[in-house]
Amino acid sequence: MTDRSAPQGPPGPPGLHRPFRPRLARVVSLGLAVLVALTSVALVLGLPSVAPSWDTPASRVSILAFGALIVWFLARQAGVVARPDESGLTVRNLAVTRHVTWAEIVSVRFGQGRPWVQLDLADGDVLPVMAVQSADGALAAAEAQRMATLVAYHSRTARDD
């Protein structure tokens, strides 16, 4: 007979280990990416009638390449995330992805004019977490508190000193 019990999720309260993602920045970035893509295509298609002297293959490729570069940047911004797991936190910011263990995280800072959460690390480094942005208002404050709770939960010791 096999054990058909429900699969065990991460320890702690339900929902504590779900990924962190910005809301406003994600919506704006995806909307702008669609707008830039459509505008780039419209420019290439309309170039012969609007500016015939500029209608060259190089101009078309340049417009599409520039549009693609902007769309890529906006997609990176929309893809910012912090994923907690048993070993630590994987932070994907705009340019760099980094995994830090729970033991490396000394504190979580947010507010006081900071645009996003900052993690103080044991080696003295500061890791920005763009997945929790102040532009999200009360949601950002709640998410920063959830991240601090996660760090505290995974930093407990038997003596808890």
Secondary structure, 3 states (H helix, E strand, C coil): CCCCCCCCCCCCCCCCCCCECCCHHHHHHHHHHHHHHHHHHHHHHHHHHHCHHHCCHHHHHHHHHHHHHHHHHHHHHHCCEEEECCCEEEEECCCCEEEEEHHHEEEEECCCCCCEEEEEECCCCEEEEEEEEHHHCHHHHHHHHHHHHHHHHHCCCCCCC
